[in-house]
Amino acid sequence: MIAEKIRAAISACQIEHPGSEYGCVTASFGAVSREPKVGDDLTTVIKAADEAL
């Protein structure tokens, strides 16, 4: 999966982030695929992606 490859590449960089509980920069991605529904807007699609995390 493309998102996992990007996440792993970011993790491998070991960029320091003192404010993070992990001590380095991390990333997470959400994706959604769905049949369009009448009334769907960008907010609805983003919410579905967030819920998939």
C-alpha positions as a Markdown table, in Angstrom:
| # | Residue | x | y | z |
|---|---|---|---|---|
| 1 | Met | 0.0 | 0.0 | 0.0 |
| 2 | Ile | 1.3 | 3.4 | -0.9 |
| 3 | Ala | 0.4 | 5.0 | 2.4 |
| 4 | Glu | 2.3 | 2.4 | 4.3 |
| 5 | Lys | 5.4 | 2.9 | 2.2 |
| 6 | Ile | 5.3 | 6.7 | 2.8 |
| 7 | Arg | 4.7 | 6.1 | 6.6 |
| 8 | Ala | 7.7 | 3.7 | 6.7 |
| 9 | Ala | 9.9 | 6.1 | 4.8 |
| 10 | Ile | 9.1 | 8.9 | 7.2 |
| 11 | Ser | 9.7 | 6.7 | 10.2 |
| 12 | Ala | 13.1 | 5.5 | 8.7 |
| 13 | Cys | 14.3 | 9.2 | 8.6 |
| 14 | Gln | 14.2 | 9.3 | 12.4 |
| 15 | Ile | 13.6 | 13.1 | 12.4 |
| 16 | Glu | 13.8 | 14.3 | 16.0 |
| 17 | His | 10.6 | 15.7 | 17.5 |
| 18 | Pro | 11.1 | 16.3 | 21.2 |
| 19 | Gly | 7.4 | 17.2 | 21.7 |
| 20 | Ser | 6.3 | 13.7 | 20.6 |
| 21 | Glu | 5.9 | 10.8 | 22.9 |
| 22 | Tyr | 7.9 | 8.8 | 20.4 |
| 23 | Gly | 10.7 | 11.3 | 20.2 |
| 24 | Cys | 10.6 | 11.5 | 16.4 |
| 25 | Val | 8.2 | 12.5 | 13.6 |
| 26 | Thr | 5.5 | 10.0 | 12.8 |
| 27 | Ala | 2.7 | 9.9 | 10.3 |
| 28 | Ser | -0.7 | 8.2 | 9.9 |
| 29 | Phe | -3.0 | 8.1 | 6.9 |
| 30 | Gly | -6.6 | 7.4 | 6.4 |
| 31 | Ala | -8.2 | 6.6 | 3.1 |
| 32 | Val | -11.8 | 6.0 | 2.1 |
| 33 | Ser | -13.4 | 4.5 | -1.0 |
| 34 | Arg | -17.2 | 4.6 | -1.3 |
| 35 | Glu | -20.0 | 4.9 | -3.8 |
| 36 | Pro | -21.0 | 8.5 | -4.1 |
| 37 | Lys | -24.3 | 9.3 | -2.4 |
| 38 | Val | -26.6 | 12.2 | -3.0 |
| 39 | Gly | -25.7 | 15.0 | -0.6 |
| 40 | Asp | -22.1 | 13.8 | 0.0 |
| 41 | Asp | -19.6 | 16.6 | 0.3 |
| 42 | Leu | -15.9 | 16.8 | 1.1 |
| 43 | Thr | -16.6 | 17.0 | 4.8 |
| 44 | Thr | -18.5 | 13.8 | 4.7 |
| 45 | Val | -15.8 | 12.0 | 2.8 |
| 46 | Ile | -13.0 | 13.3 | 5.2 |
| 47 | Lys | -15.1 | 12.2 | 8.2 |
| 48 | Ala | -15.3 | 8.7 | 6.7 |
| 49 | Ala | -11.5 | 8.7 | 6.2 |
| 50 | Asp | -10.9 | 9.8 | 9.7 |
| 51 | Glu | -13.2 | 7.1 | 11.1 |
| 52 | Ala | -11.1 | 4.5 | 9.1 |
| 53 | Leu | -8.0 | 5.4 | 11.0 |
